[in-house]
Each structure stands twice: as C-alpha cells, then as structure tokens.
C-alpha cells in the first residue's frame, strides 16, 4: 500500500489512449499537429495568450523557465526548502550557466513579501554582489501548502516593483487549483513562466512549460534543444498534455488525490505538522510507530522531524489512490 510518491502512480487510461492515437506518422520533433495545438489549449485554460512547450521532466521545465528569465550572473529568490534548492541536484545552476539561488525563509515553505524584502535588504547594488533577477515560488509548496490568489498577487507585485521575472513551480499546480477552487490564472497571475505538472497527476513522461510572455518561446526552444529535451517524436508528449486538459481530467485527478489526503489527514489529528491543502500529509511519527505501519504493508518516506517531535513521515496520495488502502491507513493511524 504505497503512499510514498505521486510520481509512482499509474498512467491514466485516457493518457494511454491518447498515446495510442498519437502512434501514427507525422512530422518529427515539435512540428506535428498535436504539438501545434498546445499554445491554443493552454491559452484557453488560462484565458490569456501564452505559449506552451513540452519537456520530459519537471526539472527541465523549471530550469528552462528560470534560464529564460535570469542571466548567468543573476540571482533567483526562492524558499530555502524549494524543490529547485533541495531536489534538483544543482540543475538550476547548470541550465542557467551559473545563476545563484538566493534562499528565503517562510512557514510551510511559503514566501511572503516581508520575508523577501528581508532577504534582499543586505544586497548592495554593485557588481561585487549577485543581484536578484527572478523570483521562484512553488504552488503547492514542498509541504503541500497553497499560495492563495491574494498571496500570489502580493508576490507578483513585489517582483514587478523590483523588475524580477516571476516563475512558478507547478509540479502540483493541479492540486493547488483543486484546493482553491479558483480559475487557474488566479493562482499564477503575474508570472512570466509556469511549469504545469502532468507526470504526478496521471501522465507518463511529459510536463508543460507555460510562457505567459509568448516572445520567450523562441529563446526557450533553442535552450530546450541544447539541453537535450527536444524529443524526435514530440507528438507523444503533446498527446499526454492535451489528454490531461480534455474534459478537465487534470482537475478531476487532482481532486481525487486531494480528497484521499483529506481523509487520511482527518485520522492524523494532532499528529499533523502542516495543514493539508493538497495531496501531501506530514505527520509526527515515532520510529516504532513508523515501523508498525510498515509492518502492516504501508510504504512512505521518513521525513526530518521538527524540534520536539520524535520522528516524522510524509504521506502522498495520488489520482488513483486505492480507497481500500486509504481506509486501511486511516484506521491504522487511528489505532497507533
């Protein structure tokens, strides 16, 4: 009974059908009919003109986006527990050819204008110090916390005032929208770039890099090729993304994952370390308790425990979390 990562979830049947349908001769790389539909499909989703490019991984989506808005000598403001800092293996520096991550504190891995202002205040405006050129935030965060539209607006205003390009890591953007219940654009308004997660939400090996300034697309296409992400049969990546958008499958899948997480969270009670706003649950769990759950067949990640806690774990649900497994975990946690 696996609750360790939504990356390991099954591919959605509709995505498989779309892949089968795409298995017909067409132009190579991104010149095919399916890839040509992506700009319009994502423009319709967000209600504004944008360009959308497929890549194979979230790492590539995030780092190509950052490379488009930050020069090699620049800095990227982000939370010190942002995915681009703790889980990208140095890829942001690699893709940007040297840009520095400028780390900021914030509860639940969320950013605030006040924390950002504190972080940039000591930076002198001279060539001896790295100057901020971009701001990157995660929606939902590494702790499953969601920035509200009002919070996004204040962060976008901060970025705009300081002429920073705003990037949103949306590996779990669908889960954020499912929680907020707002129009997608409201959860990323003011951003220059957005990585739109697909693999965690029922896709196989495709993510979307959404550019709200379509003029950036020409630059990013060259960078994508140079980075080795221009797939020769790109229609299969485009097919997955289009299948996720069709009939709002992306949102239905996220709602299912979020609902499973809420059910488990209700059993955790005072063990919860963070409010559950997406599909991740962080719980206080002593080593013996974690062992007891694993002995019953539950699989999950141990997590660094905050001060005063004997241990911690991260539980992650997915679009196809088995209701019987969710119910069993619910009961197992209640009886610890």
C-alpha positions in Angstrom: 0.0 0.0 0.0 2.1 2.8 -1.4 1.9 6.4 -0.1 5.5 7.5 -0.8 5.1 9.5 -4.1 2.6 10.5 -6.7 5.4 10.1 -9.2 4.9 6.4 -8.9 1.2 6.5 -9.7 -0.2 4.7 -12.7 -0.7 6.4 -16.0 -4.3 7.4 -16.5 -6.2 5.3 -19.1 -7.2 8.4 -21.1 -3.5 9.3 -21.4 -2.7 5.7 -22.6 -5.5 6.1 -25.2 -4.1 9.4 -26.3 -0.6 7.9 -26.7 -2.1 5.1 -28.8 -3.9 7.6 -31.0 -0.7 9.5 -31.5 1.1 6.5 -32.8 0.7 7.5 -36.5 3.2 9.1 -38.9 3.6 12.9 -38.5 6.3 15.5 -38.7 9.2 15.0 -36.3 10.2 17.0 -33.2 7.6 19.7 -32.4 6.3 20.2 -35.9 3.5 17.7 -35.5 -0.2 18.5 -35.4 -0.6 17.8 -31.7 2.3 20.0 -30.6 0.9 22.8 -32.7 -2.3 22.7 -30.6 -0.6 23.3 -27.2 -0.4 27.1 -27.4 -4.2 27.4 -28.0 -5.1 24.7 -25.5 -3.2 26.4 -22.7 -4.3 29.9 -23.7 -7.9 28.6 -23.4 -7.1 27.1 -20.0 -5.6 30.3 -18.6 -7.8 32.8 -20.5 -4.7 34.7 -21.7 -2.3 34.3 -24.7 0.6 32.1 -23.8 3.0 29.6 -25.4 3.4 26.0 -24.1 6.3 23.7 -24.7 6.6 20.1 -23.7 9.6 18.6 -21.9 10.1 15.2 -20.3 10.7 16.2 -16.7 9.8 18.8 -14.1 13.4 19.6 -13.6 13.8 20.6 -17.2 10.6 22.6 -17.1 11.6 24.5 -14.0 15.2 25.1 -15.1 14.5 26.1 -18.7 11.9 28.5 -17.3 14.5 30.1 -15.0 17.1 30.3 -17.7 14.7 32.3 -19.8 14.3 35.0 -17.1 17.6 35.0 -15.2 21.1 35.7 -16.7 24.1 33.6 -15.6 25.3 36.4 -13.3 21.9 36.9 -11.7 20.2 35.5 -8.6 16.9 33.6 -8.1 15.0 34.3 -4.9 13.3 31.1 -3.6 12.4 29.4 -0.4 15.3 27.5 1.2 13.2 24.4 1.0 12.0 24.9 -2.5 12.3 22.0 -4.8 14.8 23.8 -7.0 17.1 24.1 -4.0 16.8 20.7 -2.3 15.8 18.3 -5.0 17.1 19.4 -8.4 20.7 18.3 -8.0 22.1 21.7 -9.0 20.2 21.7 -12.2 19.2 25.4 -11.9 22.8 26.5 -11.9 23.6 24.1 -14.8 20.7 25.3 -17.0 21.2 29.0 -16.2 25.0 28.6 -16.6 25.7 29.9 -13.1 22.8 31.8 -11.7 22.7 31.7 -7.9 19.7 30.6 -5.7 19.1 33.3 -3.0 17.4 31.5 -0.1 14.5 32.9 1.8 12.6 31.7 5.0 8.9 31.2 5.3 6.4 29.0 7.2 5.3 25.9 5.3 7.8 26.7 2.5 5.6 29.6 1.5 7.0 33.0 0.6 5.9 36.5 1.7 6.8 39.9 0.5 8.1 40.7 4.0 10.5 37.7 4.0 11.7 38.5 0.5 12.3 42.1 1.5 14.4 41.0 4.5 16.4 38.7 2.2 17.2 41.4 -0.4 17.8 44.2 2.0 21.5 43.4 2.7 22.3 43.0 -1.1 24.3 46.0 -2.2 23.6 47.4 -5.6 27.1 46.9 -7.0 29.0 44.4 -9.2 30.5 42.6 -6.2 27.3 41.0 -5.2 24.8 38.8 -7.0 21.7 40.9 -7.9 18.2 39.3 -7.9 16.7 38.8 -11.4 14.0 36.3 -10.7 11.6 35.1 -8.1 10.6 31.4 -8.0 7.7 30.1 -5.8 6.2 26.6 -5.6 2.4 26.1 -6.0 1.7 23.9 -4.0 4.8 24.0 -1.8 7.1 21.2 -0.7 4.9 20.9 2.4 1.7 20.8 0.5 0.8 24.5 1.3 -1.0 26.5 -1.3 -0.5 30.2 -2.1 -3.8 31.9 -2.3 -4.7 34.3 -5.2 -4.3 37.2 -2.8 -0.8 36.0 -1.7 0.2 35.4 -5.4 -0.9 39.0 -6.1 1.3 40.4 -3.4 4.3 38.3 -4.5 3.7 39.3 -8.2 3.6 43.0 -7.1 6.9 42.5 -5.2 8.5 41.0 -8.3 7.1 43.7 -10.6 8.3 46.5 -8.4 11.8 45.1 -8.5 11.7 44.1 -12.1 12.1 40.4 -11.3 10.8 37.6 -13.5 8.3 35.5 -11.6 8.5 31.7 -12.1 6.0 29.3 -10.5 7.0 25.6 -10.0 3.6 24.0 -10.6 4.5 20.3 -10.2 1.3 20.1 -8.1 -0.4 23.1 -9.6 -3.5 21.0 -10.3 -3.7 20.1 -6.6 -3.4 23.7 -5.7 -6.3 24.7 -8.0 -8.4 21.8 -6.7 -7.9 23.1 -3.2 -8.6 26.8 -4.1 -11.5 26.2 -6.5 -10.5 29.3 -8.5 -9.7 29.9 -12.1 -6.2 28.6 -13.0 -4.9 32.1 -13.9 -5.8 33.4 -10.4 -3.2 31.1 -8.9 -0.4 32.3 -11.1 -1.4 35.8 -12.2 1.7 37.9 -12.9 4.0 35.0 -13.5 6.3 35.0 -16.6 6.7 31.3 -16.6 4.9 28.2 -15.1 5.8 24.6 -15.0 2.5 22.7 -15.3 2.8 19.3 -13.7 1.5 16.3 -15.6 3.5 13.2 -14.5 2.5 13.4 -10.8 -1.1 13.8 -11.9 -1.6 10.8 -14.3 0.9 11.5 -17.1 3.7 9.3 -18.2 6.7 11.4 -19.2 5.6 14.9 -20.2 5.4 18.2 -18.5 4.3 21.6 -19.8 6.5 24.8 -19.7 4.0 27.6 -20.0 5.3 31.0 -21.0 2.9 33.9 -20.3 5.2 36.1 -22.5 5.0 34.2 -25.8 8.0 36.0 -27.0 10.1 33.9 -24.7 9.2 30.8 -26.6 11.8 31.4 -29.4 14.6 31.6 -26.8 13.4 28.6 -24.8 13.1 26.4 -27.9 16.8 26.9 -28.6 17.6 26.2 -24.9 15.4 23.1 -24.9 17.3 21.7 -27.9 20.6 22.4 -26.4 19.5 20.8 -23.1 18.6 17.5 -24.9 14.9 17.8 -24.4 13.7 18.2 -28.0 12.3 14.7 -28.5 12.2 13.5 -32.0 8.7 12.1 -31.5 7.3 15.0 -29.6 3.7 14.2 -30.5 3.7 11.6 -27.7 4.5 14.3 -25.1 1.9 16.7 -26.6 -0.7 13.9 -26.7 -0.4 13.4 -22.9 -0.8 17.1 -22.1 -3.8 17.5 -24.4 -5.4 14.4 -22.9 -5.0 15.9 -19.4 -6.6 19.2 -20.4 -9.5 17.5 -22.3 -12.6 17.4 -20.1 -10.6 18.9 -17.2 -9.0 15.5 -16.5 -6.1 17.3 -14.8 -8.5 18.8 -12.3 -10.6 15.7 -11.7 -7.4 13.7 -11.0 -6.1 16.3 -8.5 -9.5 16.5 -6.7 -9.3 12.7 -6.2 -5.8 12.9 -4.8 -6.7 15.8 -2.5 -9.8 14.0 -1.2 -7.8 10.9 -0.3 -5.3 13.2 1.5 -8.1 14.9 3.5 -9.4 11.5 4.6 -6.0 10.5 5.9 -5.5 13.9 7.5 -8.7 13.5 9.5 -7.2 10.4 11.1 -4.0 12.1 12.0 -5.4 14.8 14.3 -2.8 16.4 16.4 -0.1 14.5 14.6 -0.4 16.8 11.6 2.7 19.0 11.2 1.2 21.2 8.4 -2.3 22.0 7.2 -3.3 19.6 4.4 -4.1 21.7 1.4 -3.0 19.4 -1.5 -2.1 15.8 -1.6 0.8 15.6 0.9 0.4 14.8 4.6 3.2 15.5 7.0 2.8 13.7 10.4 4.6 13.3 13.6 5.5 9.6 13.8 7.9 7.9 16.2 10.3 5.3 14.7 8.4 2.5 16.4 5.1 3.8 15.0 6.6 4.1 11.5 7.8 0.5 11.8 4.4 -0.6 12.9 2.7 0.9 9.9 5.3 -0.6 7.5 4.8 -4.0 9.1 1.1 -3.7 8.0 2.2 -3.0 4.4 2.2 0.8 4.2 5.0 2.5 2.3 6.0 6.1 2.8 9.0 8.4 3.3 10.6 9.2 6.6 11.0 13.0 7.0 13.2 15.3 9.0 11.4 15.8 12.3 10.8 19.4 13.6 12.1 20.1 17.1 10.1 18.4 19.8 8.9 15.6 17.6 10.2 12.0 18.0 10.1 11.5 14.2 8.1 12.4 11.1 6.8 11.0 7.9 5.5 12.2 4.6 2.4 10.5 3.1 1.4 11.3 -0.5 -1.8 10.4 -2.3 -2.4 10.2 -6.0 -5.2 10.4 -8.6 -5.7 6.6 -8.2 -5.1 6.0 -4.6 -7.0 2.8 -3.7 -9.9 3.7 -1.4 -9.5 0.5 0.5 -5.8 1.3 1.1 -6.7 4.8 2.2 -9.3 3.5 4.6 -6.8 0.9 5.9 -4.2 3.6 6.5 -6.9 5.8 8.2 -7.7 3.0 10.6 -4.1 2.1 11.2 -3.1 5.7 12.2 -6.1 6.0 14.5 -5.1 2.8 16.4 -1.4 3.7 16.9 
